[in-house]
Amino acid sequence: MSISIKDVDENSFRNLKAEAVRRGIRVGHAASEAFRMWVASTRQHKMRDMEMMRRAAQDMDMLRTESKVQWSGMAEIRKWRDKRK
Protein backbone atom coordinates (compact mmCIF):
# COMPACT_ATOMS: atom_id res chain seq x y z
CA MET A 1 0.00 0.00 0.00
CA SER A 2 1.24 3.49 -0.76
CA ILE A 3 0.45 6.22 1.74
CA SER A 4 1.47 9.81 2.39
CA ILE A 5 2.07 10.97 5.94
CA LYS A 6 2.16 14.68 6.73
CA ASP A 7 3.94 16.45 9.56
CA VAL A 8 6.58 13.77 10.17
CA ASP A 9 9.51 14.97 12.26
CA GLU A 10 12.37 15.30 9.78
CA ASN A 11 15.06 14.08 12.17
CA SER A 12 13.01 11.02 13.15
CA PHE A 13 12.45 10.14 9.50
CA ARG A 14 16.16 10.51 8.72
CA ASN A 15 17.05 8.22 11.62
CA LEU A 16 14.47 5.65 10.47
CA LYS A 17 15.76 5.79 6.90
CA ALA A 18 19.40 5.49 8.00
CA GLU A 19 18.61 2.46 10.17
CA ALA A 20 16.67 0.84 7.33
CA VAL A 21 19.66 1.31 5.03
CA ARG A 22 22.01 -0.19 7.64
CA ARG A 23 19.73 -3.23 7.95
CA GLY A 24 19.28 -3.51 4.21
CA ILE A 25 15.48 -3.17 4.31
CA ARG A 26 13.07 -0.77 2.61
CA VAL A 27 11.93 2.33 4.47
CA GLY A 28 8.31 1.17 4.16
CA HIS A 29 9.15 -2.09 5.92
CA ALA A 30 10.98 -0.20 8.69
CA ALA A 31 8.04 2.20 9.08
CA SER A 32 5.58 -0.71 9.27
CA GLU A 33 7.70 -2.32 11.98
CA ALA A 34 7.81 0.98 13.88
CA PHE A 35 4.01 1.29 13.62
CA ARG A 36 3.53 -2.26 14.93
CA MET A 37 5.93 -1.68 17.82
CA TRP A 38 4.22 1.60 18.78
CA VAL A 39 0.77 -0.03 18.83
CA ALA A 40 2.07 -3.01 20.82
CA SER A 41 3.75 -0.79 23.42
CA THR A 42 0.62 1.35 23.75
CA ARG A 43 -1.53 -1.73 24.34
CA GLN A 44 0.95 -3.14 26.84
CA HIS A 45 0.98 0.17 28.72
CA LYS A 46 -2.83 0.04 28.98
CA MET A 47 -2.65 -3.53 30.27
CA ARG A 48 -0.14 -2.48 32.94
CA ASP A 49 -2.43 0.38 33.97
CA MET A 50 -5.36 -2.04 34.28
CA GLU A 51 -3.24 -4.41 36.38
CA MET A 52 -2.20 -1.54 38.68
CA MET A 53 -5.85 -0.50 39.10
CA ARG A 54 -6.85 -4.10 39.82
CA ARG A 55 -4.15 -4.40 42.51
CA ALA A 56 -5.15 -1.06 44.04
CA ALA A 57 -8.78 -2.21 44.23
CA GLN A 58 -7.69 -5.46 45.89
CA ASP A 59 -5.60 -3.51 48.41
CA MET A 60 -8.54 -1.24 49.21
CA ASP A 61 -10.83 -4.25 49.67
CA MET A 62 -8.29 -5.87 51.99
CA LEU A 63 -7.88 -2.68 54.05
CA ARG A 64 -11.64 -2.27 54.26
CA THR A 65 -12.16 -5.84 55.54
CA GLU A 66 -9.27 -5.61 58.04
CA SER A 67 -10.38 -2.24 59.38
CA LYS A 68 -12.44 -2.22 62.55
CA VAL A 69 -13.94 1.12 61.54
CA GLN A 70 -16.61 1.43 58.86
CA TRP A 71 -14.77 3.09 55.97
CA SER A 72 -16.10 4.52 52.72
CA GLY A 73 -13.78 5.63 49.94
CA MET A 74 -16.49 7.88 48.54
CA ALA A 75 -16.97 9.61 51.89
CA GLU A 76 -13.21 10.08 52.19
CA ILE A 77 -13.01 11.68 48.74
CA ARG A 78 -15.91 14.01 49.56
CA LYS A 79 -14.20 15.01 52.81
CA TRP A 80 -10.97 15.96 50.99
CA ARG A 81 -12.89 17.81 48.25
CA ASP A 82 -14.78 19.83 50.88
CA LYS A 83 -11.49 20.74 52.61
CA ARG A 84 -10.15 22.20 49.33
CA LYS A 85 -13.12 24.55 48.92
VMD Tcl script that builds the backbone (N, CA, C; Angstrom):
set m [mol new atoms 255]
animate dup $m
set s [atomselect $m all]
$s set {name element resname resid chain x y z} {
  {N N MET 1 A 0.844 -1.162 0.000}
  {CA C MET 1 A 0.000 0.000 0.000}
  {C C MET 1 A 0.900 1.238 0.000}
  {N N SER 2 A 0.523 2.215 -0.752}
  {CA C SER 2 A 1.240 3.486 -0.762}
  {C C SER 2 A 0.442 4.499 0.038}
  {N N ILE 3 A 1.116 5.210 0.930}
  {CA C ILE 3 A 0.452 6.224 1.740}
  {C C ILE 3 A 1.330 7.460 1.803}
  {N N SER 4 A 0.735 8.571 2.130}
  {CA C SER 4 A 1.470 9.808 2.393}
  {C C SER 4 A 1.193 10.195 3.830}
  {N N ILE 5 A 2.230 10.551 4.552}
  {CA C ILE 5 A 2.071 10.968 5.941}
  {C C ILE 5 A 2.602 12.390 6.067}
  {N N LYS 6 A 1.768 13.281 6.557}
  {CA C LYS 6 A 2.160 14.683 6.725}
  {C C LYS 6 A 2.691 14.915 8.125}
  {N N ASP 7 A 3.452 15.967 8.271}
  {CA C ASP 7 A 3.943 16.454 9.564}
  {C C ASP 7 A 4.815 15.441 10.297}
  {N N VAL 8 A 5.639 14.705 9.558}
  {CA C VAL 8 A 6.580 13.774 10.171}
  {C C VAL 8 A 7.819 14.559 10.581}
  {N N ASP 9 A 8.290 14.321 11.788}
  {CA C ASP 9 A 9.508 14.966 12.263}
  {C C ASP 9 A 10.664 14.564 11.349}
  {N N GLU 10 A 11.317 15.550 10.770}
  {CA C GLU 10 A 12.369 15.298 9.776}
  {C C GLU 10 A 13.520 14.480 10.359}
  {N N ASN 11 A 13.951 14.798 11.549}
  {CA C ASN 11 A 15.061 14.079 12.174}
  {C C ASN 11 A 14.698 12.615 12.440}
  {N N SER 12 A 13.464 12.389 12.894}
  {CA C SER 12 A 13.013 11.019 13.150}
  {C C SER 12 A 12.980 10.212 11.853}
  {N N PHE 13 A 12.503 10.837 10.778}
  {CA C PHE 13 A 12.453 10.143 9.497}
  {C C PHE 13 A 13.865 9.819 9.002}
  {N N ARG 14 A 14.774 10.764 9.139}
  {CA C ARG 14 A 16.164 10.511 8.716}
  {C C ARG 14 A 16.773 9.344 9.490}
  {N N ASN 15 A 16.520 9.319 10.798}
  {CA C ASN 15 A 17.048 8.219 11.615}
  {C C ASN 15 A 16.433 6.883 11.193}
  {N N LEU 16 A 15.137 6.865 10.929}
  {CA C LEU 16 A 14.469 5.648 10.474}
  {C C LEU 16 A 15.056 5.183 9.142}
  {N N LYS 17 A 15.224 6.115 8.227}
  {CA C LYS 17 A 15.756 5.791 6.903}
  {C C LYS 17 A 17.189 5.269 7.006}
  {N N ALA 18 A 18.011 5.918 7.827}
  {CA C ALA 18 A 19.399 5.485 7.999}
  {C C ALA 18 A 19.465 4.078 8.587}
  {N N GLU 19 A 18.620 3.791 9.556}
  {CA C GLU 19 A 18.613 2.457 10.171}
  {C C GLU 19 A 18.128 1.413 9.170}
  {N N ALA 20 A 17.153 1.764 8.368}
  {CA C ALA 20 A 16.673 0.842 7.332}
  {C C ALA 20 A 17.786 0.521 6.341}
  {N N VAL 21 A 18.543 1.525 5.955}
  {CA C VAL 21 A 19.663 1.310 5.033}
  {C C VAL 21 A 20.704 0.403 5.677}
  {N N ARG 22 A 21.021 0.649 6.933}
  {CA C ARG 22 A 22.006 -0.189 7.641}
  {C C ARG 22 A 21.564 -1.648 7.695}
  {N N ARG 23 A 20.265 -1.863 7.879}
  {CA C ARG 23 A 19.735 -3.231 7.955}
  {C C ARG 23 A 19.494 -3.845 6.581}
  {N N GLY 24 A 19.521 -3.014 5.558}
  {CA C GLY 24 A 19.279 -3.511 4.208}
  {C C GLY 24 A 17.813 -3.789 3.925}
  {N N ILE 25 A 16.910 -2.998 4.554}
  {CA C ILE 25 A 15.478 -3.167 4.306}
  {C C ILE 25 A 14.906 -1.872 3.744}
  {N N ARG 26 A 13.716 -1.967 3.163}
  {CA C ARG 26 A 13.075 -0.774 2.612}
  {C C ARG 26 A 12.530 0.098 3.747}
  {N N VAL 27 A 12.435 1.381 3.479}
  {CA C VAL 27 A 11.927 2.332 4.468}
  {C C VAL 27 A 10.489 1.974 4.848}
  {N N GLY 28 A 9.689 1.550 3.881}
  {CA C GLY 28 A 8.309 1.169 4.156}
  {C C GLY 28 A 8.219 0.019 5.147}
  {N N HIS 29 A 9.131 -0.958 4.995}
  {CA C HIS 29 A 9.148 -2.088 5.924}
  {C C HIS 29 A 9.541 -1.615 7.326}
  {N N ALA 30 A 10.538 -0.741 7.391}
  {CA C ALA 30 A 10.977 -0.201 8.690}
  {C C ALA 30 A 9.861 0.603 9.339}
  {N N ALA 31 A 9.144 1.399 8.541}
  {CA C ALA 31 A 8.040 2.200 9.083}
  {C C ALA 31 A 6.919 1.283 9.588}
  {N N SER 32 A 6.611 0.231 8.834}
  {CA C SER 32 A 5.576 -0.714 9.269}
  {C C SER 32 A 5.961 -1.360 10.589}
  {N N GLU 33 A 7.230 -1.726 10.720}
  {CA C GLU 33 A 7.701 -2.321 11.977}
  {C C GLU 33 A 7.579 -1.320 13.120}
  {N N ALA 34 A 7.924 -0.068 12.851}
  {CA C ALA 34 A 7.807 0.979 13.879}
  {C C ALA 34 A 6.343 1.168 14.291}
  {N N PHE 35 A 5.433 1.148 13.316}
  {CA C PHE 35 A 4.009 1.286 13.621}
  {C C PHE 35 A 3.544 0.137 14.507}
  {N N ARG 36 A 3.923 -1.088 14.143}
  {CA C ARG 36 A 3.526 -2.263 14.932}
  {C C ARG 36 A 4.063 -2.174 16.357}
  {N N MET 37 A 5.324 -1.769 16.489}
  {CA C MET 37 A 5.935 -1.675 17.818}
  {C C MET 37 A 5.240 -0.610 18.658}
  {N N TRP 38 A 4.882 0.520 18.049}
  {CA C TRP 38 A 4.221 1.595 18.780}
  {C C TRP 38 A 2.858 1.133 19.284}
  {N N VAL 39 A 2.084 0.461 18.421}
  {CA C VAL 39 A 0.768 -0.026 18.825}
  {C C VAL 39 A 0.910 -1.059 19.937}
  {N N ALA 40 A 1.868 -1.975 19.798}
  {CA C ALA 40 A 2.069 -3.014 20.824}
  {C C ALA 40 A 2.452 -2.398 22.164}
  {N N SER 41 A 3.332 -1.400 22.152}
  {CA C SER 41 A 3.748 -0.788 23.420}
  {C C SER 41 A 2.607 -0.008 24.049}
  {N N THR 42 A 1.778 0.614 23.233}
  {CA C THR 42 A 0.617 1.347 23.751}
  {C C THR 42 A -0.360 0.392 24.417}
  {N N ARG 43 A -0.613 -0.738 23.761}
  {CA C ARG 43 A -1.528 -1.729 24.340}
  {C C ARG 43 A -0.964 -2.312 25.627}
  {N N GLN 44 A 0.333 -2.576 25.643}
  {CA C GLN 44 A 0.952 -3.144 26.842}
  {C C GLN 44 A 0.882 -2.152 27.995}
  {N N HIS 45 A 1.065 -0.866 27.693}
  {CA C HIS 45 A 0.979 0.166 28.723}
  {C C HIS 45 A -0.426 0.184 29.334}
  {N N LYS 46 A -1.448 0.067 28.478}
  {CA C LYS 46 A -2.828 0.044 28.977}
  {C C LYS 46 A -3.058 -1.170 29.867}
  {N N MET 47 A -2.484 -2.322 29.466}
  {CA C MET 47 A -2.648 -3.528 30.269}
  {C C MET 47 A -1.992 -3.361 31.633}
  {N N ARG 48 A -0.806 -2.717 31.664}
  {CA C ARG 48 A -0.135 -2.484 32.940}
  {C C ARG 48 A -0.966 -1.560 33.816}
  {N N ASP 49 A -1.575 -0.527 33.218}
  {CA C ASP 49 A -2.434 0.380 33.973}
  {C C ASP 49 A -3.621 -0.369 34.571}
  {N N MET 50 A -4.224 -1.260 33.780}
  {CA C MET 50 A -5.357 -2.042 34.275}
  {C C MET 50 A -4.919 -2.944 35.425}
  {N N GLU 51 A -3.740 -3.537 35.317}
  {CA C GLU 51 A -3.240 -4.408 36.383}
  {C C GLU 51 A -2.987 -3.597 37.652}
  {N N MET 52 A -2.436 -2.389 37.513}
  {CA C MET 52 A -2.199 -1.538 38.682}
  {C C MET 52 A -3.524 -1.163 39.348}
  {N N MET 53 A -4.543 -0.845 38.537}
  {CA C MET 53 A -5.849 -0.502 39.104}
  {C C MET 53 A -6.471 -1.708 39.808}
  {N N ARG 54 A -6.309 -2.881 39.214}
  {CA C ARG 54 A -6.852 -4.099 39.818}
  {C C ARG 54 A -6.196 -4.353 41.178}
  {N N ARG 55 A -4.851 -4.199 41.230}
  {CA C ARG 55 A -4.148 -4.402 42.507}
  {C C ARG 55 A -4.552 -3.369 43.534}
  {N N ALA 56 A -4.732 -2.117 43.106}
  {CA C ALA 56 A -5.148 -1.064 44.039}
  {C C ALA 56 A -6.527 -1.376 44.605}
  {N N ALA 57 A -7.428 -1.851 43.757}
  {CA C ALA 57 A -8.775 -2.207 44.230}
  {C C ALA 57 A -8.699 -3.360 45.220}
  {N N GLN 58 A -7.846 -4.341 44.957}
  {CA C GLN 58 A -7.686 -5.462 45.886}
  {C C GLN 58 A -7.135 -4.975 47.222}
  {N N ASP 59 A -6.157 -4.067 47.171}
  {CA C ASP 59 A -5.596 -3.514 48.405}
  {C C ASP 59 A -6.661 -2.767 49.206}
  {N N MET 60 A -7.483 -1.983 48.509}
  {CA C MET 60 A -8.543 -1.245 49.206}
  {C C MET 60 A -9.539 -2.202 49.836}
  {N N ASP 61 A -9.896 -3.257 49.109}
  {CA C ASP 61 A -10.826 -4.248 49.669}
  {C C ASP 61 A -10.238 -4.902 50.917}
  {N N MET 62 A -8.948 -5.231 50.852}
  {CA C MET 62 A -8.293 -5.866 51.993}
  {C C MET 62 A -8.274 -4.920 53.196}
  {N N LEU 63 A -7.911 -3.650 52.964}
  {CA C LEU 63 A -7.877 -2.679 54.055}
  {C C LEU 63 A -9.267 -2.481 54.654}
  {N N ARG 64 A -10.276 -2.462 53.785}
  {CA C ARG 64 A -11.639 -2.271 54.257}
  {C C ARG 64 A -12.076 -3.449 55.143}
  {N N THR 65 A -11.739 -4.671 54.746}
  {CA C THR 65 A -12.155 -5.838 55.538}
  {C C THR 65 A -11.364 -5.948 56.836}
  {N N GLU 66 A -10.093 -5.524 56.831}
  {CA C GLU 66 A -9.270 -5.608 58.037}
  {C C GLU 66 A -9.550 -4.481 59.023}
  {N N SER 67 A -10.128 -3.399 58.533}
  {CA C SER 67 A -10.384 -2.242 59.383}
  {C C SER 67 A -11.540 -2.521 60.335}
  {N N LYS 68 A -11.373 -2.060 61.559}
  {CA C LYS 68 A -12.441 -2.221 62.555}
  {C C LYS 68 A -13.444 -1.071 62.463}
  {N N VAL 69 A -13.087 -0.054 61.702}
  {CA C VAL 69 A -13.937 1.118 61.539}
  {C C VAL 69 A -14.614 1.041 60.176}
  {N N GLN 70 A -15.888 1.383 60.140}
  {CA C GLN 70 A -16.610 1.435 58.862}
  {C C GLN 70 A -15.960 2.509 58.006}
  {N N TRP 71 A -15.487 2.148 56.819}
  {CA C TRP 71 A -14.768 3.089 55.975}
  {C C TRP 71 A -15.395 3.134 54.598}
  {N N SER 72 A -15.541 4.343 54.057}
  {CA C SER 72 A -16.097 4.522 52.724}
  {C C SER 72 A -15.146 5.392 51.910}
  {N N GLY 73 A -14.669 4.861 50.822}
  {CA C GLY 73 A -13.780 5.630 49.941}
  {C C GLY 73 A -14.467 6.869 49.409}
  {N N MET 74 A -15.742 6.749 49.065}
  {CA C MET 74 A -16.487 7.880 48.543}
  {C C MET 74 A -16.599 8.991 49.585}
  {N N ALA 75 A -16.868 8.609 50.818}
  {CA C ALA 75 A -16.966 9.611 51.890}
  {C C ALA 75 A -15.622 10.289 52.110}
  {N N GLU 76 A -14.557 9.519 52.012}
  {CA C GLU 76 A -13.210 10.080 52.189}
  {C C GLU 76 A -12.895 11.084 51.085}
  {N N ILE 77 A -13.245 10.763 49.867}
  {CA C ILE 77 A -13.015 11.684 48.741}
  {C C ILE 77 A -13.816 12.965 48.930}
  {N N ARG 78 A -15.070 12.820 49.325}
  {CA C ARG 78 A -15.907 14.009 49.559}
  {C C ARG 78 A -15.324 14.891 50.659}
  {N N LYS 79 A -14.801 14.258 51.708}
  {CA C LYS 79 A -14.202 15.009 52.814}
  {C C LYS 79 A -13.024 15.847 52.305}
  {N N TRP 80 A -12.150 15.250 51.500}
  {CA C TRP 80 A -10.975 15.957 50.985}
  {C C TRP 80 A -11.368 17.029 49.982}
  {N N ARG 81 A -12.421 16.784 49.177}
  {CA C ARG 81 A -12.889 17.811 48.251}
  {C C ARG 81 A -13.432 19.009 49.011}
  {N N ASP 82 A -14.210 18.735 50.085}
  {CA C ASP 82 A -14.778 19.825 50.880}
  {C C ASP 82 A -13.692 20.651 51.554}
  {N N LYS 83 A -12.592 20.009 51.969}
  {CA C LYS 83 A -11.491 20.739 52.615}
  {C C LYS 83 A -10.814 21.699 51.631}
  {N N ARG 84 A -10.790 21.341 50.330}
  {CA C ARG 84 A -10.147 22.197 49.331}
  {C C ARG 84 A -10.955 23.439 49.026}
  {N N LYS 85 A -12.248 23.398 49.269}
  {CA C LYS 85 A -13.121 24.548 48.919}
  {C C LYS 85 A -12.896 25.708 49.821}
}
mol reanalyze $m
mol bondsrecalc $m
mol representation Tube
mol addrep $m
